Amino acid sequence: MMAQWAVIVVVAAAIAARAVADAPPAASQPELTAAECEQLLNTAIGQVEAHHAIAETYIVAAIQSLSANGPGMRKYLISVTQKAGDKPGNVWPKWAVVCGTLGAMGGDDARAALRVLADNPIAPEHARDFAKRTLAGKWPPAAATQPDKPPGTSVRISRQTITVSLAIDGPSRTTGLAGKGRPAEQTGMLFVFPGVQGGLGFWMKGCTADLDVAFIGADRRIVTIHTMKAEPLDRQAGLLAVYRSSGPAQYALELGAGECKRLGIRVGDAVEFSAAVEQAAKRAK
């Protein structure tokens, strides 16, 4: 979707509820395969490379998300360090994420793998450097290991965690979700503005699917929710419907149409930002 004047930040992610003490034990989550882990890692690296200006924000998000994936991810990342010299290249985002995630996960096997990587003479320079920084306690950033925050680039509303992508400048706010179709369940885009706006207004120029938008005040409580309808792609800007906040707002969250109802999100609900989103929000312009 496009905002007339906006910062976009997208959000979305799923979180499992803890079972009460007297509840029957839940079935354990299946261990991720190497192929699944590779896909998650490549997606995370792609996000970092696509957002140079706020790369560390996305690195923090990647480390938070990947480190929550259990032993399958640990085994896969250790195998990645063991193959560090197999291919040419010195892609720093890859090693920032791999070493940072192993550091966040901890454990003797992870530290052993990092020591081997740090001393591997044919490993890329950035791989050795991030391994050494992780072993010295200088990597990953502290924000990547904060357990009291929602994971990755996400927001939490009504006990639901939503993964978001971030847009914190004019071009990203203008483009929004235009041409990107309907967001997956519990994912979206968070628009972040550098200050409180008297009244935000969004339209659906270039959007191909209906969307929910929740306008959020500076106090991070939802002030207005609309379901916005997709418009013909050739419709002139002056004829597009504009969906406005009912009062001052600083943020807007876009989700697939019907998600607010499905997740129980209502006007007045508090919105909690993950550490990565907090960092990005400070850079809004």
N, C-alpha and C positions, 0 to 999 in steps of 0.2 A: 504494500500500500504506500501511498505517498502522503507526506505531511506537507501542509502549506508552509509552515515554518516549524521545524522540528529537529530533534536529534533522535536517531533510532538506536535502539539497543534491543537486541533480540534475546529472548529468553525461553529456556525450556529444559527439563530433566525429570527423571522419575526417581522416587525415593521409597524404600520399603519401610513399612511400619513395624515397630518392635512388637513382639508377642508379649502378652502379660504373663506373669510368672506361672500362673496355674493353667495356661493354655497348652494344648498339645503341641509338641515340637513341630515346627514347620519344615517342609522338605527343603533340603539345601539347594542353593542355586547351582545349576549345571556349570561346570568349569568351562571357561571360554576356550575355543579351539585356537590354534596358532593363526589360522586364516582370519578369524574374527578379531583377534588381537591386532593383527597387522592392519586390518581395515580401520579400526579405532585409532591406532597410532597415526596412520597416514592422513586420516581426516583431521586429527588434532594439528599435525604439522602443517597441513594446508591452511588451516585457520590462522596459524601464526604467520605464515608467509604472506597471507592476503591482508594482514593488518599490521604493516610495518610500524606505524606511528604508535601503536599501543601493543607491541609484540609481547611485552612481559605480562600484560593482562591476560592474553590468550595462553601464554605458557603456564601461568598460574592455574587457569581454568583446565588446561589439559592435564596437568599433574594431579589436580584434585579429582578429576573424572576418572583417569586411568588407574590411579592408585586405589580406587574403590572397587576394582574388578577382581580382586582375589588372586588365588595361586596361579590360575591360568595366565594372567597378565604378567605376574612376577617371572614365571618360567620363560615366557616369550621374550620379555625385555632382557633377561639374562642371556638368552640365546642371541639377541641382537648385539650385545656387547662382545660376545665371543666371535662374531663375524665382522667386527669393525674394520678389519684390514682386507676384507674380501673384494670390496668394490672401491673404485676411486671416488674422490669427492670429499668435501669438507663442509657439509650442510649443517650449520650451527643450530638451527631450530630443532632438528632431529635429536641432537645430543643434549641440548638443554632440556628437552622433554624426557628422553630416555633416562638420563642420569638423575634428573630431578625426581622422577617418579620412583625409581629404585631407592633414592634417598628418603622420600616420604614414606615408602613402604617399610623400610628398615629390614633388619634381619641379617644374620651372619652370611647367608648365601648371597644376598644383594651386595653387601659390603665386599665380599670376596671377589665378586664379578667386577665391581668398580675398581678394586686394587689391580686386578689383572689388566683391565682396560687402561688405567692410568700409566702402566708400565709397558704397554704394547707399542713397540717402536714403529710398527707399520699402521697403527690406527690413525685416523685423521687428527689433526692438531686440536680441533675443537672437542673431539671426543675425549682426548686425554685431559684437556683443560677442565671440562665440566666434571669428569670423574674425580680429578684432584680436588676441585672446589667442593664437591659433594662430600667427599671423605673428610675434608677439613671443616665441615659444618657451615660452609659459606654459600651453599646452594642446596635445595631450592629456596626461593623467597619465603619468608615466614608466612605470608598470606596463603601459600599453597597447602599449609598443614594446619589451618585453623579448623577444628572439628565442630565448632559451635555455629558455623555459617553454612548456608546451603552450598552444595558443591558446584565447582566450575563457574561458568557464566550463567547464573540462574537467579531466579527470585522464588520466594516462598510466600504463598498466599493461602489462607484457610487450610493450613496443614498440607498443602500440595506444593511440590517443587516443580518449577517450570524452567526448562532450559531456554536460554535466549541468545540471540546474536545481538551485537551492539553497534549502534550508530551514534556518534557523538559530535558530528559536524554537519554543516549545511548540506553538502552533497549526499551524504548517507541518509539524512532525514528526508530529503526530497525524493530519493529513490524508494526507500522503504521496502515493502514487499512486492513492488510492481514487477510483474513478469515471473514471479517465483511460485505461483500456485498456492494451494492451501498448506499451511504448516502442519506437520505431524502432531499427533496428540501430545499435550504437555510440552510443546515447544512454541516459540513465538519470537517476537522482536520487541525490544524495549527502546523507546525513543527517549533520549536524555537531553534536557535543555540546560544551558548554563545558569539559569535562574528561573524564578517563578514567572509564568506567563499569565497575563490577565484572563485569557480564555483561549485554549488551544482549539484549532479546527483542522480536521483531517478529511481528505477526500479519497476516492478510489480510482484515481487515474492510473491506467495500466494494470490494474489488479484483475485477475481472472477468476477469483473465488471469493465468496462472502467471508467477511472477517468480523470478529469481535474486537472492540477497542475499549480498554479501561483507562480512563484518565486518572492520574494519580497526583495528589497535592504534594507540596514541599514537605509535609509531615508524613508522607508516604502512606497515606490512606486513600482509598479509591473514592473519587468524587462523582464520577459518571461512568456508565457503561452503555455502549451502543452496539447493535449489530449492523454492520455496514454492508450494503449490497453491491455486488460487482456491477460495473457499468460497461456499456459497449465501448470497445477499444477506440473507436473513431469519434466518440462523443467529445464535443468541444469543452474546454475547461470551464467556460462560463455556465455550462448547463449541468455540471456535476453537482450532486448533493454534497453538502458539507456537514460533517458531524462534529458538534462542538462540546467542549466541557461546560458543565453548568456553573463552574467557578474557577478560580485560579488553579493552575496545575503546572507541574514541572516535568512530569514524566507521562508517557503513554505506553501501554502494553497491548500489542496486537497478537491475537490468537485466531485459530480457525473458528468460524461461526459455530456457536453452540457450546464452545469450550467453557465459557464462564458458567453457564448453567450446569454443565456436566460435572465441573469441578467444585461447584458450590461457592463460586466467587461472587461477592455482593458489594454494593456500595457501602462504604464505611470500613471494609476490611483493611487490615494493616498489610503492608508489603515489605518483606525483608529481602535485602540485597545480599548476594554472596560477596565474598571478599574481592573477587575479580571484578564484579560489577561496580563495587564501591570505588575501586581504583580507576576504572574507566570513567565513571561519572565525574570524577574530579577534573578530567581533561576535556569535558564538554565545552564546545565553543560555537 
